[in-house]
Amino acid sequence: MHYNPKHQSILLLDADFVQAYSVARSLKESGFRVIIAASTRMSYGFLSRYPSKRLLSPDSKKHKDYIHFLEEAVKNHPINVMIPLTNDTAEILSEFYEKFEAMGVKVAQMPWNAFIKAHDKEKLMELCEQISVPHPRTRHLDINTLDDDAQYIGFPALIKPNVSVGARGIVKVDDVEQLRKTAAQSLADFGSCTLQQFINNEERYFNAILFRNKKGEICAHTILEITRFFPVNGGSSCFCTTVENPQLVEICTRVLDELQWVGIADFDVLLDKNEGFKIIEINPRIPASIHAAYNAGVNFPEIMVKDLLGQEIISPYYKPGNQLRFLLMDAMWFLSSPKRFKARPSWFKFFGRRLCYQDLSIHDPFIFLAGLMNGLSKLLSPSYRKAKLKSQ
């Protein structure tokens, strides 16, 4: 049968966020019909010019309401593929994978039993330990074994929720007394947590984005070297460069092979000055910085959809050396970092042949407004300021 992408409709979930612009653009330019679902009209998805249809959804954290919304969306619209853009929607599609597949929709996510092994940080570290893939020393956080665990991990150390987004809930502890004071509160707030070796990554860290297809082959990858991030003591990328690193691809591939993963996976990797690369987590979904891959010649959204629909995938030509800047978040980095005038490349360099922006495009001018309004609402939120703008 002749394949025509215009006959295929792709629904992007939680399109409130910045990656919605790049994913919608990538799919639209590949010929697909893009539908977005976002919980507010003042969002990247709603203000982008690339979607063909825009659906107003409930907050994805309200699981029961959101599942009902998805059921109605599938009944009322010709949807062939659903792609989650956040952890919340990735969890929903994974948990209800069979339900939506039975409704005739291809789900760009793994079923729960496979998904949780990557999504749960403790389970992932256990797997890395089993297959001898480099990772930080990690132990389950248990009030009754704190002394023994601290002796194995060493200080400083990190308390990390097993399932969380970004740096949410991560606390650095410098000694046993601080560990005892903090552990009970972390367990009460987040449930299962781990105690993990602290790795100093003040200068940079890496994202390795890989796609493993149904045949078990890595058919595309992009490596990002992240040199500016916010919060400055460990946060999300606001400036990164695409690089090539076969060692990183190899160790991440070993993890995906062990998981029998199919789809996209975004690895956070730290570089220990003495011990080399160490995997710290997997984001089992499209990351916020996916536009770096697009500008490096790798159209992950198209690859995802074609693999789900059983279409031929042509391996892309990957171009290292492209830079991606998240301008609004980079402004927050500038206000917070003591190295604001020492950054290389300079923070004041706004143009360049290989520099592009995550939240600013002449092709889609209104997305910057979405980011600006979203950023202002966060800055006016006391809880956000407490979490993100505390002293570094």
N, C-alpha and C positions, 0 to 999 in steps of 0.2 A: 504494500500500500504506500502510495506517495505521502511523504511527511510534510505537513505544512504547519510551521509553528504558530501562524496566525489563528489556527483552530484550537490552540491550547491556551487555557486561562490559568494564570498562576496567582494564588492568593498569598500575600505577604502579611504575616501576623505581627502585631505590636510594631506597626510601621510609624509609631511616634518618634522613633529614635533615628540617629544620624545615618546608620547604615541603610535605611530605607531608600534614601536618595540613590546611592550607588547601585543597590540591587535592582531597583526599579529601572534605572537607566540601562544597566547591563542587559536585563531581560528584554526591555523594549527594543533596544538596538539589535537584539538577536531575533526579533520578529514575534515575540510572544505578547499576548494580551495580559497586562498587569492589573490586578485588583489589589488594593491595600485595605487593611483594617487597622484603624487607630482609635484610641480612646478620646482624642481631642482634635478639633479642627486646626488648632494652632500647633501643627506637628509637621515634621519633615515629610511624611507620607502625603498628608492632605495638601500641603503647599507645593509639592513637587509637580512638575508638568508631565512626568512620565507615566503615572498610572492612568489607565483607561476608565477605571471606576474606583470610587472611594466609599468605604463602609465605616460608619461610626460604631465602635464596639464598646462593650463594658470594659472595665479594668481587668486585665488578665489575671490579676491576683485573686479576683473573685471567681474561683474555678467553676462553680456550678453555673453561674450566669454566663461565663465565657464559653463553656461547652455547649450550652443551649444556643448561644449566638452562632457558633460554628456549625451546628446542625442545621440551623435555619439558612445560613449562608450557602451551605452545600445544596440544600433543597431548592433554593431560589435563584442560584447563579450557576452557570456552567463552569465549575472549577475542576481542573485536572490535577493540579499539584498544590499542596500547602507547604509553605516554608516559614519556620519560626525565626524571628530575629532577636529574641531575648530568651533568657533562661526559663522564665515563667511559661512562655508558650512552647518552648522545647520540651519542658516537663509534661505539659498537657498533651501534646501530640504523641509523645512517647508512651504515656500511660494509657491513652486511648487509641493507640496505633491501629489495632485490629478493627475497632469500631469505624474509623474513618476510611480505612482501606476497604471495608465491606460496603461502604457507601459509594465506592467507585473513585475515590480520591487517592492519589499517590502522596505519601507522607514523607517529607524530607527530614526524616529522623529515624533513629533506631528504636526498636521495641524496648520496653522498660528494663528487662533483665540485662540487656547489653548496655543500654544507656547509662544506668546507674553506676556501672563499674567505671565509667569514665567521668561521670558527673560528680560522684562522691570522692572528695579529695583523699580520704583515708583509704578507700578501696583502691584508688589509683596508685597510691604510694605502696600499698601491699603488693600490687601486681608488679610494679617497677622493681621492688625488692626480689620478688620471685624469679624474674627473668633477667636480673642483673643489669637493669637500665639505670643510669645515674640519676639520683634524686636526693633531696635532703633527708637526713636522719629524721625519722618520724615515728611517733608512738601515739596510741589512743590516749586521750586525756582522761585520767581516772584519779579521782581524789585520793584513793587508797594507795596509789603507787607513785605519787608525785616525786618522792626522793629518788627512787630507782630510775624513773624515766628521765628526770633532770640530769642525773649522772651520765646516762647514755647520750642524751641530746647535747648537753653542754649549754653554756650561756654566752651571749644573749640567745633567747629562743622566742618562738612565735606560738601563740595560741590561735588556732584557725578553725572556724566552723567547717564541718565536713561539706556542707552545701551552702554556698553563698555567692553573691555577685561581686566581682572586683575585690576591693580590699575591705568590704563590709565585715565587721566583727573581728578583724585580725588585730591582735594586741601583742606588743613586744614586751617581754619580761626579762629583767636583767639578773635576777637572783631567785633563790628558792622562796624567800619570804614574799616577794612580789608575786611569784607564781601561785603560792597558796592563797593570797588575797584575791587574785584575779580569776582563778580557775572556776570557783563555784559560780561566780556571776556569769561567766561566759557559758557555762553549761546550762544555767537557768535561762539565759537569753536565747541561745541558739541550739540547744540540744547537743547532739554528738559533736565533739571537737577533737582536734589532734594537738599534740605538742610537737613542734617542728624546729629543726636546726635553722638558725637565722643566717642568711647569706647576704652580705653587704652588696647591694646593687645600686649604689648611689649614682654611678655613671651611666649605666645602660642595662637593658635586658632585651630579650628576644621573643618574638612571636613566630612560631612555625605553623603555617596554614597548609594543610595537606588534604587532598581528596583521594580516597581509596574507593575504587569502583566495585561493581558487583563481581568482577572477575578476581578481585583481590589485588589489583594493581594500583600503585600510586601513579595517577595519570596527570597530576598537576600539583605544584607546590609554590609557595611564596614565603620567603624568610624576611622578617622585619627586624631591623636593629633600632630599638627605641631609645633615643638619647634625651628626650624631654618628656616628662610625665607628671600628671597632677592627680592627687597630692604629691608633693615633691619627695616625700619619704616612702613612696611606693603607691603608684596609682596607674591610671590609664594613659595611653599614648597621646601626646599632643604634637610630637614631631618624630618621624621615623624615616628610615631609608631602607629600600629593598636591597638585600645582599644575597650572595650565594654561599651556602655552607653545607657541603655534602655530609659532614659528620652529624649535623642536626637532623637532616632529612633521614639519615640512617637510623638514629636512635628513636625518633618519633615513629618511623615505619615499623620498627620492632614492636612498639606498644600497640599500634593499630592492628598489626597482624595477629598479635596475641588475643586482642579483643574481637577479632573477626569483624572489624568495623567496616561499615559501608556508608560513605558520605563524607561530609566535610568535618574536619577537626582542627581546632585552633589551640596550639600548645603555648603555654607560658613557660619560658625557660630562662633561668638565671645563669650567670657565668661566675662561678666561684674562682677567685684568683689562684687558688692552690689546687683545686680539684676539677676544674673544667665545667662543662655544661651540666645543669641539673634541671630536670623537668619538675615543675611544681604543680601544674594543673592542666586540665583540658577544658576548654569551652566547647561543648559539643553542638555548635551552631555557628552561623555566620558572625564574625566579629565586627565590632564598630569600625575597625580600620581596614575593612575589605576593599575600600577604594584604592589603597596602595597596590593591591594585586591587579585591579582593573588597569591602572596606569602602567603597570609592569607587563601588561600583555596577557594576563591570566583572568579569564572571565569565569570565575567560580560558579555564579548563579546559572549560567548557561550549561556548564558541565554537570551540575547537580540535576537540572531538569532533564537533560538528554539521557543521563544514566538511569534516572527513574523511569523514563518513557521507553527505554530500550533502544535509543538512537546511538549512532556512531559518534564517538568523541574523538576529535582531532587534538592531539597533544599541543598545547600552546607553546609559543616561543617566549620564554621568561626573560625579562630585561632587568637585571640588577642596576642599582644606581639611581633609582627614582625616589624622590622625597615626597612625603605626605605630611601636611600640617593641618591640625585641628585648631583653627585660628582663635575661636572663643576660649577654648580650654588653654591654649598657649598663652593667652592674655592672663589667665589665672595663674599659670606657672610663673609668668614674669613678675606678677605682684607678690608671689610667695617665695621665690627662689633667691638665695643670696648670691647665686651665680648668674644673675640675669644679664650682666654686662660681659660675662666671660663665655657665653654660649658659642659653640662652633657647630654649624654655621651661625652667624650672628642672628639674634632674635629680630633685628631690624632689616634683615634681608627678606623682602616680600615677593620678589620676582626671580625667576630663573627658568631655564629651558626645561629642567627636569623636576621642577617644584610644582606641586598641585595642592589643592585644598580639599579637605574632607567635608567642610561645611560651607563652601563658597564656590559658585560656579556661574559663569556668564550664560551657560546653557540652561540654568535652572535658578534664576536670581532670587526667588522668594524663599528658598530653603534657609538662607542666612537669617531671615526674619524669624523663622521658626526656632532656630538655635538661639537667637538673641532673646526672644520672649521666654523660652524655656530656661535659659541661663538666669535671667532676672528673677523668675519665680523661685528658682532654687536659692539664689542669694537672699531672697526675702524670707526663706524658710529657716527658722531657728535650728531645727534638727539637722538640716543640711550644713549650715554654717558650723555647727558643733562637730559634725563628723568630718567635714572636708577642710575647714579653714582653721582648725586648731593649730596651735604653735607646732612647728616642725621640730 
